[in-house]
Amino acid sequence: KIGAEIASASFASDTELNIVFTEPIKADTLSRYTFTVSGNTVTSATYSDEDVTLTLTLKDAVTSGNKVTVTQVLEIEGVDNNVVTGLTKADIER
């Protein structure tokens, strides 16, 4: 079985970025340190099991028209116990 992937990533606001996964992730494997955002600092991370969505709160606002890249830096684990590494989503536009 293939592990979780990023289904989509988009801005919810100028300081919030939503990452939607292709399958549920174990919440205890996610934190503000799990992903980096280019040119910014992640200050918190909140996971919704129902929506399989991780919301990253950013330190600095991203202005309209700018793009960021999200890179996974720590392992995460799907509810099926598959360990996932190396996820990246580039050119997410605000």
Buried (B, 14 or more C-beta within 10 A) or exposed (E): EEBBEBEEBEBEEBBBBBBBBBBBBBBEBBBEEBBBBEEBEBEEBBBEEEEBBBBBBBEEEBEEEEEBBBBBEEEBBBEEEBEBEEBEBEEBEB
